[in-house]
Amino acid sequence: MSSLRVVEICAGAGGQSIGLHRAGFDHALAVELDGYASQTLRDNTDWKVAEGDVADPAVWNPLDYEGVDLLAGGVPCPPFSIAGKQLGSSDERDLFAWAVEQVGVMRPRALLLENVRGLAANRFAGYRQRVLDRLAEFGYVADWRLLRSADFGVAQLRPRFVLVAMKPEDAAYFRWPEASGQDVSVGEALKDLMGANGWAHLDDWVAMADRIGPTLVGGSKKHGGADLGPTRAKSGWAALGVDGRGIANAAPAADAPHPTVEAPKLTIEMVARLQGWRDEFEWKFAGRKTAQYRQIGNAFPPPVAEAIGTSIRNALAHEGVAHELPELTADVHDPVYRVLSSSDDFVSMDRLIATLNEFSQASVERRLAILARDFDVEMKESSAGVSYKLGQFRGFTGQADHTRHDYMEKFRSRVS
C-alpha cells in the first residue's frame, strides 16, 4: 500500500489533487479542460497532465488505466447548482453519468466524485438512483454523503455532496471521515495575511470576521471579473468585514481605513487560504488575477480531499474492523424510479400507488414529472387507466450522437 495510483478527471487547479497526494495517492494522470488550470498542474507537479475535454477519446483512453486504485474527480457543478437552472442531464456540461460509466471500463478499486449540494435535492433523486443502480451493476457498493468543508478546518461553509464507491471486499472497511473539531473563523485564517502591511485596524477586523465564511463562488468564463459571488454571498462577506466586489492586489496598507468605514477586499493568497491551501504547499497559480481566482474558487478544498482520501486509503488497506454491507442496490433514493426501472413493460398508476403505499396519486405524478426531466417517460391510457414506462436516460454517457458533442464544438471556450 506504499504507492496507490489515482486518475483524476476534471482536476482543476489541484485542490483535490493536493489532498489525495497527501493521503498517499500518486497521480497516474490528471485530465483538465481549462488551459490555465492545466498549466498550474504542470508548474507545480511532475504528473502527466492531459489537457482537453475529458470525454474526448483523443485526449486520453480510460482503458489504458484499467485496474487503477482510484478514479476521482470534481465534474462540472452547474447542472446541479441551486444558483442555476438545475438542468441535470439536459445540461451539456453534465459529466457525472459519463464518469460513472468509466468505472465499467477502468474497473478501479475505488471511485470518488464530488459536486455541489444541489445534487442532494429531491429534484435529482432519480438521477442519484440511476447512479447507484449503475454502480451496483458494475459490482460496486456506493454511498453519498453531504460534507461541510468547515468541519475539516476550512474557514467557509462550502458543503460538498460526495460519492464514494468500492468493491464489496474493500467497502466493508470504508468509513466516512469525522469532523476535525472546532470551526476556524475567517479572521483566524487570514490574520497574518490581512496584517502583512501593518494595518492599524487588524485586530478590529479579526473581531468582525469571527465566523466561518460563505461559500466562495469561482464562477465561469461567462461570468465577469473576479468577485466573491452573487449578491447574497457578497452580503454574507460584508457581515464579516469583507468587500466581495472584487479581488485586491495587496493587503490593506498600514494607514488603511477602519473596516467599518471601508471593508478590505481579499487577495488571491487570502482566497487560497480560505479554500484550504497552506503556505507549505508552495502552490503557484497560472494566469492573471481573474483566471487564478476562478481556479481557486472552483476547487475542492485540499483538507476535505485529504480526509476522504485517507478514509479510502485505509479501506483499501483493510485497516480497522470490517462492517456489514447492505445489498448492492438496497439504498433507495427514488422509489418510483426503482419500480419503473425494474420493469420492461408499462406500470399502471394503481400498481405504483399500491407498491408505494405511502404515496398518493398526486405525489406519484409529481415524481414522474421530475423524472421526465432526466429520462424519457412514456404514458399510455387504456380502459384500465393510465400506465407509465421508463425510457432512455437523457444524460451523456459517451454516446457518439449526443448533443453534447455539438455544444462542445461550438462553445468549448465558454466551458469551465
Secondary structure as the mmCIF struct_conf table of DSSP 4:
data_model
#
loop_
_struct_conf.conf_type_id
_struct_conf.id
_struct_conf.beg_label_comp_id
_struct_conf.beg_label_asym_id
_struct_conf.beg_label_seq_id
_struct_conf.end_label_comp_id
_struct_conf.end_label_asym_id
_struct_conf.end_label_seq_id
STRN STRN1 LEU A 4 ILE A 9
BEND BEND1 CYS A 10 CYS A 10
TURN_TY1_P TURN_TY1_P1 GLY A 12 ALA A 13
BEND BEND2 GLY A 14 GLY A 14
HELX_RH_AL_P HELX_RH_AL_P1 GLY A 15 ARG A 22
TURN_TY1_P TURN_TY1_P2 ALA A 23 GLY A 24
STRN STRN2 PHE A 25 GLU A 32
BEND BEND3 LEU A 33 LEU A 33
HELX_RH_AL_P HELX_RH_AL_P2 GLY A 35 ASN A 44
BEND BEND4 TRP A 47 TRP A 47
STRN STRN3 VAL A 49 GLU A 51
BEND BEND5 GLY A 52 GLY A 52
TURN_TY1_P TURN_TY1_P3 VAL A 54 ALA A 55
TURN_TY1_P TURN_TY1_P4 PRO A 57 VAL A 59
HELX_RH_3T_P HELX_RH_3T_P1 PRO A 62 TYR A 65
TURN_TY1_P TURN_TY1_P5 GLU A 66 GLY A 67
BEND BEND6 ASP A 69 ASP A 69
STRN STRN4 LEU A 70 GLY A 73
BEND BEND7 CYS A 77 CYS A 77
TURN_TY1_P TURN_TY1_P6 PRO A 78 PHE A 80
TURN_TY1_P TURN_TY1_P7 ILE A 82 LYS A 85
HELX_RH_3T_P HELX_RH_3T_P2 GLY A 88 SER A 90
BEND BEND8 ASP A 91 ASP A 91
TURN_TY1_P TURN_TY1_P8 GLU A 92 ARG A 93
HELX_RH_AL_P HELX_RH_AL_P3 PHE A 96 MET A 106
BEND BEND9 ARG A 109 ARG A 109
STRN STRN5 ALA A 110 VAL A 116
HELX_RH_3T_P HELX_RH_3T_P3 ARG A 117 ALA A 120
BEND BEND10 ALA A 121 ALA A 121
HELX_RH_3T_P HELX_RH_3T_P4 ASN A 122 PHE A 124
HELX_RH_AL_P HELX_RH_AL_P4 ALA A 125 PHE A 138
TURN_TY1_P TURN_TY1_P9 GLY A 139 GLY A 139
STRN STRN6 VAL A 141 ARG A 148
HELX_RH_3T_P HELX_RH_3T_P5 SER A 149 PHE A 152
TURN_TY1_P TURN_TY1_P10 GLY A 153 GLY A 153
BEND BEND11 ALA A 155 ALA A 155
STRN STRN7 GLN A 156 GLN A 156
STRN STRN8 PRO A 159 MET A 166
HELX_RH_AL_P HELX_RH_AL_P5 PRO A 168 ALA A 171
TURN_TY1_P TURN_TY1_P11 ALA A 172 TYR A 173
HELX_LH_PP_P HELX_LH_PP_P1 TRP A 176 ALA A 179
BEND BEND12 GLY A 181 GLN A 182
HELX_LH_PP_P HELX_LH_PP_P2 ASP A 183 SER A 185
HELX_RH_AL_P HELX_RH_AL_P6 VAL A 186 MET A 194
TURN_TY1_P TURN_TY1_P12 GLY A 195 ASN A 197
TURN_TY1_P TURN_TY1_P13 ALA A 200 HIS A 201
HELX_RH_AL_P HELX_RH_AL_P7 LEU A 202 MET A 208
BEND BEND13 ALA A 209 ALA A 209
BEND BEND14 ARG A 211 ARG A 211
HELX_LH_PP_P HELX_LH_PP_P3 ILE A 212 ILE A 212
STRN STRN9 GLY A 213 GLY A 213
HELX_LH_PP_P HELX_LH_PP_P4 PRO A 214 LEU A 216
TURN_TY1_P TURN_TY1_P14 LYS A 221 LYS A 222
BEND BEND15 HIS A 223 HIS A 223
BEND BEND16 GLY A 225 GLY A 225
BEND BEND17 LEU A 228 LEU A 228
BEND BEND18 PRO A 230 PRO A 230
HELX_RH_AL_P HELX_RH_AL_P8 THR A 231 ALA A 238
TURN_TY1_P TURN_TY1_P15 ALA A 239 GLY A 241
BEND BEND19 ARG A 245 GLY A 246
STRN STRN10 ILE A 247 ALA A 248
BEND BEND20 ASN A 249 ALA A 250
HELX_LH_PP_P HELX_LH_PP_P5 ALA A 251 ALA A 253
TURN_TY1_P TURN_TY1_P16 ALA A 254 ASP A 255
HELX_LH_PP_P HELX_LH_PP_P6 ALA A 256 HIS A 258
TURN_TY1_P TURN_TY1_P17 PRO A 259 VAL A 261
BEND BEND21 GLU A 262 GLU A 262
HELX_LH_PP_P HELX_LH_PP_P7 ALA A 263 LYS A 265
STRN STRN11 LEU A 266 THR A 267
HELX_RH_AL_P HELX_RH_AL_P9 ILE A 268 LEU A 274
TURN_TY1_P TURN_TY1_P18 GLN A 275 GLY A 276
HELX_RH_3T_P HELX_RH_3T_P6 ASP A 279 PHE A 281
BEND BEND22 GLY A 287 ARG A 288
HELX_RH_AL_P HELX_RH_AL_P10 LYS A 289 GLY A 297
TURN_TY1_P TURN_TY1_P19 ASN A 298 ASN A 298
BEND BEND23 ALA A 299 ALA A 299
HELX_LH_PP_P HELX_LH_PP_P8 PHE A 300 PRO A 301
HELX_RH_AL_P HELX_RH_AL_P11 PRO A 302 LEU A 316
TURN_TY1_P TURN_TY1_P20 ALA A 317 HIS A 318
BEND BEND24 GLY A 320 GLY A 320
TURN_TY1_P TURN_TY1_P21 LEU A 328 THR A 329
BEND BEND25 HIS A 333 HIS A 333
HELX_RH_AL_P HELX_RH_AL_P12 PRO A 335 SER A 341
TURN_TY1_P TURN_TY1_P22 SER A 342 SER A 342
BEND BEND26 ASP A 344 ASP A 345
STRN STRN12 VAL A 347 SER A 348
HELX_RH_AL_P HELX_RH_AL_P13 MET A 349 THR A 355
TURN_TY1_P TURN_TY1_P23 LEU A 356 GLU A 358
HELX_RH_AL_P HELX_RH_AL_P14 GLN A 361 LEU A 371
TURN_TY1_P TURN_TY1_P24 ALA A 372 ASP A 374
STRN STRN13 PHE A 375 SER A 382
TURN_TY1_P TURN_TY1_P25 SER A 383 ALA A 384
STRN STRN14 GLY A 385 PHE A 393
BEND BEND27 GLY A 395 GLY A 395
BEND BEND28 THR A 397 GLY A 398
TURN_TY1_P TURN_TY1_P26 ALA A 400 ASP A 401
HELX_RH_AL_P HELX_RH_AL_P15 THR A 403 PHE A 411
HELX_RH_3T_P HELX_RH_3T_P7 ARG A 412 ARG A 414
#
